[in-house]
Amino acid sequence: MHISLVYAGIAGKGFDSIGQGMDSGWISHGLAILSAVLKREGHQVDLLDLRSLHGWEHFREELLARRPDVCGLTMMSVDFNPVMQAVDVITEVLPDCHIVVGGPHPTLATAEVLPNEKIDHVVIQEGEISFPQLLRDLEAGKERERLVVDEHPDLDSLPYADHDLFLDEWRRWGYEAESPEAPFVPELPPPFVTVIAGRGCIYNCAFCKPGESLIFGNRVRRRSVANVIGELKDLRERYAFNSFMFHDDCLTENPRWVREFCEAYQAEGFTQPFFCQSRADIIVKHEETVAAMAAVGLKGYFIGFESGSDRVLDFIGKGTTRAQNLEAARICRKYGIAIWANYMLGLPTETPDEVRETISMLKEIDPDYYSPAFFTPHPGSRLYDYCVENDLMLIRDHDEYARNPSGPKIKGQDREFLLRALVESQRRTPANALKREARRLWRRYARPDKVVRKARALLGGG
């Protein structure tokens, strides 16, 4: 069968946005792995990435040119509107095309997606087992229920993500990529790629759970180290990547796996720098793992500090403390690991003084990268239910599920105060700014290796 997979992630930057940073320059691993699975079964697969198209008329033209038998669309909560509009266009242009929608939002808000009768099937949870089976049944003329519940696949049994699915489509529309995905920090030079080593999370943060468990199950399923190394070797051969990032929610929850990975990564001759997600409590409790990762190429941690208030951290079920946040930052500095600080302002029950605690914590941490968000209640989370039960919701449209801090997403927040707090949270103290400038100048002009190279060049040229 001819399958067109549709990525509708245009709620942020819209059409013609490919390559413009993380949300517009990275692949969807869900679709990329699904593509590899379908190709292994002999299907013809292509991609319609709305980020690389010019508008809805362009989407219509491509549907008519390709005429797929099946369109498979993935949906995050923030993608609800463009996905539903794409469904309307597909139905209008190709009335005989079979439409299948899956992804996080259909799993967590099935009652919101299933009533759309233009959608032939809704796949919930994952998709690598149920979607190919659905296609086999369609080819055989079998009737299937509209709601399809997937199984959790063994991750080592899946083929590697099909990066070319995205690259080929982007290049079709003139995006001349020097990198398979858009690099985003100086520590990760192009060519840059992303990988996922596992699914699920053992932690219990109220802004994620139980939604994540509903999608992936109640435990972490981690690919074997050999399988991940195999994919990195494949990516090295294909793209000669110079850096990469793990997409996992928390790569470091199993220190034994991490240490085994570090040994294998070094043994295979990899020296490319990488970033991954971790937690403050893990960093503090397992400093030896941090050291091992830094020794083989770790250049940065994404850390969900979230708040500088112990009461708020307890309220959101984070399982960490302000003291652990500060100690984790100190350990990162010790090993030269950049800090990408994720944090939220405007959480339910948060007071202005607790917002100030977050700001003061950030001043002390002095992260390399600030990643703020105004709290957004996402379907499937305990905090979403809390906001609904307490009549706090300000979100009236799915586009507002974007995490960008454009304004409070719940009632009871002082918008002007939060906007001022947002600015202040990213303002470095004069002492920190001075130290950073001194480090920058040292790296640029005074590092011993550079001095030696310059001296040799002068002597050789004299």
CORFEN-V549267 format. One record per pair of residues at least 24 apart in sequence whose ideal C-beta (glycine too) atoms are under 10 Angstrom apart, sorted by the first residue. I is the first residue (numbers start at 0). J is the second residue. Records with the same first field share a line. If there is no record, write none. Layout:
I=J + J
//
This chain:
0=37 + 40 + 41 + 42 + 43 + 44 + 67 + 68 + 69 + 97 + 134 + 135 + 137 + 138
1=42 + 43 + 44 + 45 + 65 + 66 + 67 + 68 + 69 + 96
2=33 + 34 + 37 + 38 + 42 + 43 + 44 + 45 + 46 + 67 + 68 + 69 + 70 + 71 + 97 + 99 + 130 + 134
3=43 + 44 + 45 + 46 + 47 + 61 + 62 + 65 + 66 + 67 + 68 + 69 + 70 + 71 + 72 + 89 + 93 + 96
4=29 + 30 + 31 + 33 + 34 + 37 + 44 + 45 + 46 + 47 + 48 + 67 + 69 + 70 + 71 + 72 + 73 + 99 + 161 + 164 + 165 + 168
5=30 + 46 + 47 + 48 + 49 + 58 + 62 + 67 + 70 + 71 + 72 + 73 + 74 + 81 + 82 + 85 + 86 + 88 + 89 + 98 + 99 + 100
6=30 + 31 + 46 + 47 + 48 + 49 + 50 + 51 + 72 + 73 + 78 + 81 + 82 + 85 + 164 + 165 + 168
7=47 + 48 + 49 + 50 + 58 + 72 + 73 + 74 + 75 + 77 + 78 + 79 + 80 + 81 + 82 + 83 + 84 + 85 + 86 + 102
8=48 + 49 + 50 + 73 + 74 + 75 + 77 + 78 + 81 + 82
9=48 + 49 + 50 + 52 + 54 + 77 + 78 + 80 + 81 + 84 + 85
10=49 + 75 + 76 + 77 + 78 + 79 + 80 + 81 + 82 + 396 + 397 + 398 + 399 + 400 + 401
11=50 + 77 + 78 + 398 + 401 + 402 + 403
12=50
13=49 + 50 + 54 + 81
14=49 + 50 + 51 + 52 + 53 + 54 + 55 + 57 + 58 + 81
15=49 + 50 + 51 + 52 + 53 + 54 + 57 + 172 + 174
16=49 + 50 + 51 + 52
17=48 + 49 + 50 + 51 + 52 + 165 + 168 + 169 + 172 + 173 + 174 + 176 + 181
18=50 + 51 + 169 + 174 + 175 + 176 + 178 + 180 + 181
19=50 + 181
20=181 + 182 + 183
21=180 + 181 + 182 + 183 + 193 + 244
22=50 + 77 + 181 + 401 + 402 + 403
23=48 + 50 + 51 + 181
24=50 + 165 + 169 + 174 + 176 + 178 + 179 + 180 + 181 + 182 + 183 + 191
25=165 + 179 + 180 + 181 + 183 + 191 + 192 + 193 + 244 + 246
26=160 + 161 + 162 + 163 + 164 + 165 + 166 + 169 + 179 + 180 + 192 + 193 + 246
27=73 + 75 + 102 + 160 + 164 + 165
28=160 + 161 + 162 + 193 + 194 + 195 + 246
29=73 + 75 + 101 + 102 + 103 + 125 + 126 + 127 + 160 + 195
30=71 + 72 + 73 + 101 + 102 + 126 + 160 + 161 + 164 + 165
31=158 + 159 + 160 + 161 + 162 + 163 + 164 + 165 + 193 + 195
32=125 + 126 + 127 + 152 + 154 + 157 + 158 + 159 + 160 + 161 + 164 + 195
33=71 + 73 + 101 + 125 + 126 + 127 + 130 + 131 + 157 + 160 + 161 + 164
34=71 + 158 + 160 + 161 + 162 + 163 + 164 + 165
35=127 + 157 + 158 + 159 + 160 + 161 + 162 + 163 + 164
36=126 + 127 + 128 + 130 + 131 + 152 + 156 + 157 + 158 + 161
37=69 + 71 + 127 + 130 + 131 + 134 + 158 + 161
38=158 + 161 + 164
39=131 + 157 + 158 + 161
40=131 + 132 + 134 + 135
42=68 + 69 + 131 + 134 + 138
43=67 + 68
44=69 + 71 + 161 + 164
45=164 + 167 + 168 + 171
46=161 + 163 + 164 + 165 + 166 + 167 + 168 + 169 + 171
47=72 + 85 + 89 + 168
48=164 + 165 + 168 + 169 + 171 + 172 + 174
49=78 + 81 + 82 + 84 + 85
50=165 + 168 + 169 + 172 + 174
51=165 + 168 + 169 + 170 + 171 + 172 + 173 + 174
52=168 + 171 + 172
53=172
55=81 + 84 + 85 + 87 + 88
56=88
57=172
58=84 + 85 + 88 + 89 + 92
59=88 + 89 + 91 + 92 + 93
60=92
61=92 + 168 + 171 + 172
62=88 + 89 + 91 + 92 + 93 + 96
63=92 + 93
65=93
66=92 + 93 + 95 + 96
67=93 + 96 + 97
68=93 + 95 + 96 + 97 + 134 + 137 + 138
69=96 + 97 + 98 + 99 + 119 + 120 + 130 + 133 + 134 + 137
70=96 + 97 + 98 + 99 + 100 + 119
71=97 + 98 + 99 + 100 + 101 + 102 + 120 + 122 + 126 + 130 + 133 + 134
72=98 + 99 + 100 + 101 + 102 + 105 + 118
73=99 + 100 + 101 + 102 + 103 + 104 + 105 + 122 + 126
74=100 + 101 + 102 + 103 + 104 + 105 + 106 + 108 + 112 + 121 + 397
75=102 + 103 + 104 + 107 + 377 + 397 + 400 + 401
76=102 + 103 + 104 + 105 + 107 + 108 + 111 + 210 + 375 + 377 + 378 + 379 + 383 + 394 + 397 + 398 + 399 + 400 + 401
77=104 + 375 + 377 + 396 + 397 + 398 + 399 + 400 + 401 + 402
78=102 + 103 + 104 + 397 + 398 + 400
79=104 + 105 + 108 + 111 + 112 + 378 + 396 + 397 + 398 + 400
80=396 + 397 + 398
81=397 + 398
82=112 + 115 + 118 + 397
83=111 + 112 + 115 + 117 + 118 + 397
86=112 + 115 + 117 + 118 + 119
87=115 + 117
89=117 + 118
90=115 + 116 + 117 + 118 + 119
91=117
97=133 + 134 + 137
99=126 + 129 + 130 + 133 + 134 + 137 + 145 + 147
101=125 + 126 + 129 + 130 + 147 + 149
102=126 + 214
103=210 + 211 + 213 + 214 + 215 + 377 + 378 + 379
104=210 + 377 + 378 + 379 + 397 + 400
105=146
106=148 + 149 + 210 + 213 + 214 + 215 + 378 + 379
107=209 + 210 + 211 + 213 + 214 + 377 + 378 + 379 + 380 + 383
108=210 + 377 + 378 + 379 + 383 + 397
109=146 + 148
111=378 + 397
112=146
113=145 + 146
116=145
118=145
119=143 + 145
120=144 + 145 + 146 + 147
121=145 + 146 + 147 + 148
122=146 + 147 + 148 + 149
123=147 + 148 + 149 + 213 + 214
124=148 + 149 + 150 + 151 + 213 + 214 + 215 + 216
125=149 + 150 + 151 + 152 + 157 + 198 + 214 + 215 + 216
126=150 + 152
127=151 + 152 + 153 + 154 + 156 + 157 + 158
128=152 + 153 + 156 + 157
149=214
150=216
151=198 + 199 + 214 + 215 + 216 + 218 + 220
152=198 + 220
153=220 + 222
154=195 + 196 + 197 + 198 + 220 + 221 + 222 + 223 + 226 + 227
155=220 + 221 + 222 + 223 + 225 + 226 + 227 + 229
156=226
157=222 + 226
158=230
159=194 + 226 + 227 + 229 + 230 + 231 + 233 + 234 + 237
160=192 + 193 + 194 + 195 + 230 + 233 + 234
162=192 + 193 + 194 + 233 + 234 + 237 + 238
163=237 + 238
166=237 + 238
176=238
178=238 + 240 + 241 + 242
179=234 + 237 + 238 + 240 + 243
180=238 + 240 + 243 + 244
182=241 + 242 + 243 + 244
183=244 + 274 + 339 + 368
184=242 + 244 + 272 + 274 + 298 + 299 + 337 + 339 + 367 + 368
185=298 + 337 + 367
186=242 + 272 + 273 + 274 + 297 + 298 + 299 + 336 + 337 + 339 + 367 + 368
187=240 + 241 + 242 + 243 + 244 + 271 + 272 + 273 + 274 + 298 + 299 + 337
188=240 + 241 + 242 + 271 + 272
189=238 + 240 + 241 + 242
190=234 + 235 + 237 + 238 + 239 + 240 + 241 + 242 + 243 + 271
191=238 + 240 + 241 + 242 + 243 + 244 + 271 + 272 + 273
192=230 + 231 + 234 + 235 + 237 + 238 + 240 + 241 + 242 + 243 + 244 + 271 + 273
193=234 + 240 + 243 + 244 + 245 + 246 + 273 + 274
194=222 + 227 + 230 + 231 + 234 + 240 + 243 + 244 + 245 + 246 + 247 + 273 + 275
195=222 + 227 + 230 + 244 + 245 + 246 + 247 + 248 + 250
196=221 + 222 + 223 + 224 + 226 + 227 + 230 + 245 + 246 + 247 + 250 + 256 + 257 + 260 + 275
197=221 + 222 + 227 + 245 + 246 + 247 + 248 + 249 + 250 + 252 + 253 + 256
198=222 + 247 + 248
199=247 + 248 + 249 + 252
200=247 + 248 + 249 + 252 + 276
201=248 + 249 + 252 + 253
202=248 + 249 + 252 + 278 + 280 + 281 + 303 + 316 + 317 + 318 + 319
203=315 + 316 + 317 + 318 + 381
204=248 + 278 + 303 + 305 + 312 + 315 + 316 + 317 + 318 + 319 + 380 + 381 + 382
205=314 + 315 + 316 + 317 + 346 + 347 + 380 + 381 + 382 + 383 + 384 + 385
206=303 + 305 + 315 + 316 + 317 + 343 + 346 + 347 + 372 + 374 + 375 + 376 + 377 + 380 + 381 + 382 + 383
207=248 + 303 + 315 + 316 + 377 + 379 + 380 + 381 + 382
208=316 + 379 + 380 + 381 + 382
209=379 + 380 + 381 + 384
210=377 + 378 + 379 + 380 + 381 + 383
211=248 + 379 + 380
212=379
213=379
214=379
215=248
219=247 + 248 + 249 + 252 + 253 + 256
221=247 + 250 + 252 + 253 + 256 + 260
222=247 + 256
223=256 + 259 + 260 + 263
224=256 + 257 + 258 + 259 + 260 + 261 + 262 + 263 + 264
225=259 + 260 + 263
227=256 + 260 + 263 + 264
228=259 + 260 + 263 + 264 + 266 + 267 + 269
229=267
231=260 + 263 + 264 + 267 + 269 + 271 + 273
232=267 + 268 + 269
234=271
235=267 + 268 + 269 + 271
239=271
240=269 + 271 + 273
241=270 + 271 + 272
242=271 + 272 + 273 + 274 + 296 + 298
243=269 + 271 + 272 + 273 + 274 + 275 + 296
244=272 + 273 + 274 + 275 + 276 + 298 + 299 + 301
245=273 + 274 + 275 + 276 + 277 + 297 + 301
246=274 + 275 + 276 + 301
247=275 + 276 + 277
248=276 + 278 + 301 + 303
249=275 + 276 + 277 + 278 + 281 + 301 + 303
250=274 + 275 + 276 + 277 + 281 + 292 + 297 + 300 + 301
251=275 + 276 + 277 + 278 + 281 + 282 + 285 + 288 + 289 + 292 + 297 + 300
252=276 + 277 + 278 + 281 + 285
253=281 + 288
254=281 + 284 + 285 + 287 + 288 + 289 + 291
255=288
256=288
257=281 + 285 + 288 + 289 + 291 + 292 + 297
258=285 + 287 + 288 + 291 + 292
260=291 + 292 + 295
261=288 + 290 + 291 + 292 + 293 + 294 + 295 + 296 + 297
262=291 + 295
263=295
264=292 + 295 + 296 + 297
265=291 + 294 + 295 + 296
266=295
269=295 + 296
270=295 + 296
271=295 + 296 + 298
272=296 + 297 + 298 + 299 + 337
273=297 + 298 + 299
274=298 + 299 + 300 + 301 + 336 + 337 + 339 + 368
275=299 + 300 + 301
276=300 + 301 + 302 + 303 + 339 + 341
277=301 + 302 + 303 + 327 + 331 + 336
278=302 + 303 + 304 + 317 + 318 + 319 + 323 + 324 + 327
279=303 + 304 + 305 + 312 + 317 + 318 + 319 + 320 + 321 + 322 + 323 + 324 + 325 + 326 + 327 + 328 + 330 + 331 + 364
280=317 + 318 + 319 + 320 + 323 + 324 + 326 + 327
281=319 + 323 + 327
282=319 + 323 + 324 + 326 + 327 + 328 + 329 + 330 + 331 + 334 + 336
283=319 + 320 + 322 + 323 + 324 + 325 + 326 + 327 + 329 + 330
284=323 + 327
285=330
286=326 + 327 + 330 + 333 + 334
289=327 + 330 + 331 + 333 + 334 + 336
290=330 + 333 + 334 + 336
291=334
292=334 + 336
293=330 + 331 + 333 + 334 + 335 + 336
294=334
297=331 + 334 + 335 + 336 + 337
298=335 + 336 + 337 + 367
299=331 + 335 + 336 + 337 + 338 + 339 + 367 + 368
300=327 + 328 + 330 + 331 + 334 + 336 + 337 + 338 + 339 + 340 + 367
301=337 + 338 + 339 + 340 + 341 + 368 + 370
302=327 + 328 + 331 + 336 + 338 + 339 + 340 + 341 + 342 + 364 + 366 + 370
303=339 + 340 + 341 + 342 + 343 + 370
304=328 + 338 + 340 + 341 + 342 + 343 + 357 + 360 + 361 + 364 + 366 + 370
305=340 + 341 + 342 + 343 + 344 + 346 + 357 + 372 + 374
306=342 + 343 + 344 + 346 + 349 + 353 + 354 + 356 + 357 + 360 + 374
307=342 + 353 + 354 + 355 + 356 + 357 + 358 + 359 + 360 + 361 + 362 + 363 + 364 + 424
308=346 + 349 + 350 + 352 + 353 + 354 + 355 + 356 + 357 + 360
309=353 + 356
310=348 + 349 + 350 + 353 + 356
311=343 + 346 + 347 + 348 + 349 + 350 + 353 + 354 + 356 + 357
312=346 + 353
314=346 + 347 + 348 + 349 + 353 + 382 + 385
315=343 + 346 + 347 + 348 + 349 + 374 + 380 + 381 + 382 + 385
316=381 + 382
321=356 + 357 + 359 + 360 + 363
324=357 + 360 + 361 + 363 + 364
325=360 + 363 + 364
327=364
328=360 + 361 + 363 + 364 + 365 + 366
329=363 + 364
331=364 + 366 + 367
332=364 + 365 + 367
336=367
337=366 + 367 + 368
338=364 + 365 + 366 + 367 + 368 + 369
339=366 + 367 + 368 + 369 + 370
340=364 + 365 + 366 + 367 + 368 + 369 + 370 + 371 + 424 + 425
341=366 + 368 + 369 + 370 + 371 + 372 + 402
342=366 + 369 + 370 + 371 + 372 + 424
343=370 + 371 + 372 + 373 + 374 + 375 + 402 + 404
344=371 + 372 + 373 + 374 + 404 + 407 + 412 + 416 + 417 + 418 + 420 + 421 + 424
345=372 + 373 + 374 + 375 + 404 + 406 + 407 + 408 + 409 + 411 + 412 + 413 + 414 + 416 + 417 + 420 + 421
346=373 + 374 + 376 + 382 + 409 + 412
347=374 + 376 + 382 + 385 + 386 + 389 + 391 + 409 + 410 + 411 + 412
348=385 + 389 + 391 + 411
349=374 + 409 + 411 + 412 + 417
351=412 + 413 + 416 + 417 + 420
354=412 + 413 + 416 + 417 + 419 + 420 + 421 + 423 + 424
355=420 + 423 + 424
357=420 + 424
358=420 + 421 + 423 + 424 + 425 + 426
359=423 + 424
360=424
361=423 + 424 + 425 + 426 + 427
362=423 + 424 + 426 + 427 + 428 + 430 + 431
363=428 + 431
364=431
365=427 + 428 + 430 + 431 + 432 + 434 + 435
366=425 + 427
367=435
368=425
369=421 + 424 + 425 + 426 + 427
370=402 + 404 + 425
371=402 + 403 + 404 + 420 + 421 + 422 + 424 + 425
372=401 + 402 + 403 + 404 + 408 + 421
373=402 + 403 + 404 + 405 + 406 + 407 + 408 + 409 + 412 + 414 + 417 + 418 + 420 + 421
374=402 + 404 + 407 + 408 + 409 + 412 + 417
375=399 + 400 + 401 + 402 + 403 + 404 + 407 + 408 + 409
376=400 + 408 + 409
377=402 + 408
382=409
385=409
386=410
//
